[in-house]
Amino acid sequence: MALDEPKDSDDLFDVKGHKFVVDKVFMEKAQTIKIDFNGMGFSLDSSIELGQGGNCGGCSGGTCG
């Protein structure tokens, strides 16, 4: 998840005043994306298996650098 400006290849969703930009191809694969804020950060849930990152703040692709 990152801050971004919408592009032609993105879908834009407005949920309760919050705007979400999602790549159209990713959205077709994910079908539904659930975003929760748990007080410590955000959790994302979709039909795509993204793997588990480590317990550090700089994880990418399931590994920490």
N, C-alpha and C positions, 0 to 999 in steps of 0.2 A: 504494500500500500504506500502511495506517495502522492504528494501534491502535484497536480498536472492541469494543463489547459486542454479542453477537448479538441480533437482533430477530426477530420472527415471519417477516419476509420474507427471512431469511438461512438458508443451510445452514452447519452447523458441522462441520469436519473435524478429526480428531486424527491427526497424522502424527508418529510417534516422540516423543510427548509434547508436541508443539507444536500449539496450537489455531489453526485458520484459519477466519475468518468470511468467507463469500462470499455476496453477494446472489444469490438464487435465479434471478432473471431473467438476470443476467449469466452465471451458471454454465451455464444452458441454451444461451446463445449461444456461450460459450467452449468448451464440451464438456470439454476437459482444460486444466488450467493447470499449468505447470511453473515452480517457483520454485527458483532456485539462488543460493547465497551464494558470491561469488567473492573474499572477503577485503576488498574495497573497498565492497561493497554488494550489493544483491539485483538479480537479473535475472528478469523474468517473461516467459513464453512461452505463447501460446495461439493458437487458430485465428482470433482477432479481430485485425485490423490496427489497432494503437493509434497508429501514427505514431511518428516519432522526435522526441524532445525535444532541446533544445540541450545544451551542455556546462556548464550551471550547476546549482546546487542547487535552484532555484525554478521549474522548468519545469512547465507545466500546459497540456494540450491541444495539445502540440507546439510551444508558443512559450514563451519566457522573458520574465518580467515585469521 
